[in-house]
Amino acid sequence: MPNRPMTLTVAAAVLAVEGVTAVILGGYAGVETVIGRPADVMSSIAVAAFAVIMGAALLWVALGMLRTERWTRSPGVLAQIFAIPVAITSIQSGQGAVGIPLIALALVGLVSLLSPPTTHALYGDEDQSSVS
């Protein structure tokens, strides 16, 4: 789309990476539940299903961003806000290899989603037309 700014494309890429990662990790947890011996099978299935569903939702939002659909900004920002405490907790628990890239992605996602070019692409000139 010619009027889609680079910031919106970056935000879509961030959400796509997070979505694919969640789907892969959810699938992995599901496979490990089936072939392994989890302490609590129902909890393991629930976690795996939740990760796959949330990953698919993030991919849906990323696709909407590529189409410059205005509804995508709120769930995109919300996903990044939720990712920051997860990243901080990962870093504090000694999982820096997970937490550091996640916090970097979340910050890049937030900056790109809240930037003026993204705002203009998603919301356009509505404010000027309502003033006239």
N, C-alpha and C positions, 0 to 999 in steps of 0.2 A: 504494500500500500504506500503510495507516494507521500502522504502526509504523516506517516508514522515516524516520530523522532527516534533517534538512536537510544535515548534513555528508556523509551517504552520497549524497544527490542531487548535491551539489557535486562530490564525487569522481567520480561517474558522468559529470557534465558535462565535467569536466576531461579524463577519458579519452576521451570522445566527441570533443571538440575535437581532441585529439592524434591520434586514430584517423582522423578525417575528413581532417585535414591530411596525414597520412602517405599515405592512399589517393590524395588529389589530387596530391601531389608525385610519388608513384610512377607514377601515370597520366601525368603530365606528362613524367616522365623516359622512360617507354615511348614516348610519342608523339614526343618529340624524337629518340629512338633510331631510330625508323622513318623520320621525314621528314628528319632531319639526317644529319650525317656524323661519328659518334662515332669517337674514336681507337681504342676497343676495344669492339666491338659486344657481345661476350659479357658483359663486365663491366657494360656499360650495361643490358643485359637483366636481369642478375642483381640489380643495384641496384634497378631498377624493380620487379621481382617481389618482392624482399624488402620493399620499402616498402609495397607493396599488401597483402602477406600480414600484415605486422606491424600495419598500420592496421586490417585486418579483425579481427585478434586483439584489438586494443585496443577496438574497437567491441563485440566479443563480451563482453569483461570489463565494459565499461560497462553493457551490457544485463543482465548477471548482477548487477551492483550495484543496478540499479533493482529487481531481483527479490529483493534482499537474500540472495543466495546467498553462503555463507561462503567458498567457494573463491576468490572474486574479490579478496580483500584482498592476498594475497601477490603475484599478478602485477601488481596495481595499484601496490603499493609499489615493486616491482622496476622497473616502467616509469618511475616518477618518479625513482628513484635513477639509472637510466641516462640520463634526460633532463638531469640536472644537469651532468655533465661535457660533454655535447654542447652545452648552452647556454653553459657557460664557454668552451669552445673557440671557439664562434661569436663570442662577445664579444671574445675575444682576437685573433681573425683579422679584426676590423673589421666583423663582421656583427651589430652590436648590434640592428638591427631584427628579427633572427630570435632572437638569444640572450636578449635581455631579456624578451620575452613568454614564451619557453620556460621560463626560470628562474622567472618569476613563476607560471606554470601549474604547474610541478613542485612548487614550495613550497606553493602552495594545495592541490594534490593530496595531498601528504604530510601536511600538517596535518589535512586533512579525513579522510584514511584512518586516521590514528593517533589521532584524537580519541576520547574516552570514549563519546560517543553512537554512533559508528560501531562501536566494539568491542562495545558492548552489543547493538546491532541485529544484528550478524553472529554473535556468539557467545552471546548471551543469558545466561541464568542457569545455564549448565552447571557452573560452578565451585561454586555453592551446592548444586546437586543431587548432585554427587559427594561432597560433604563429609557430607551427611546420612546 
